[in-house]
Amino acid sequence: MALKSSRFTGWVVRHKERIKTIGIGLVAYESFNLIYDYPFYLFAISYWGIVTGGIIAVAGSLITNIALFWAYDRFKIDWLGAYALRELEAKENKNRFERLAVWIGKANKTWWEVILTSVAFVLLLVRVDPLIVAVHFQQQHFNGLKAKDWGILLTAVIVGNGWWLIQTGLFVEVMRFLWRQFFT
């Protein structure tokens, strides 16, 4: 047990700066997302309706993600860990997650890998924030944003928010139905 503990503490000491950079940025961003996704999104859908509230919520998400996507590239602070994942390409013995992360960032893909990457992109957006997915699907980091990068972000925001809009809208409608059934 002591050996595992000393290995872990040694790893933490060696990677202290990276942990601090990724940890602080990611915790702050995910805290904002928690507030935006639940209280605000639910309020927007229930108060303004699925169409108007959805447009307002998705527009806010798009504006926030555009600003953060630009800032991530401009300030070259890897608080999402995407550049760190690119460094895995040189590693010899990769585990499954590391192989998957390297494969997603691979530039030259066969047509079959393009299809699988597209499926992975959509499936990731079911649980992961659009900005994080878009950053990890970029080919290069911190070299300026290309039209393809903006297209990836826009697609991620549309798919991710579309899925969240379906979930939130369904939840709001079920709650309204239950309210009418039991309290009116």
PyMOL commands that set and color helices and strands:
alter all, ss='L'
color gray80, all
select helices_A, chain A and resi 2-14+16-75+82-90+96-105+111-127+130-136+147-183
alter helices_A, ss='H'
color red, helices_A
deselect
rebuild
show_as cartoon
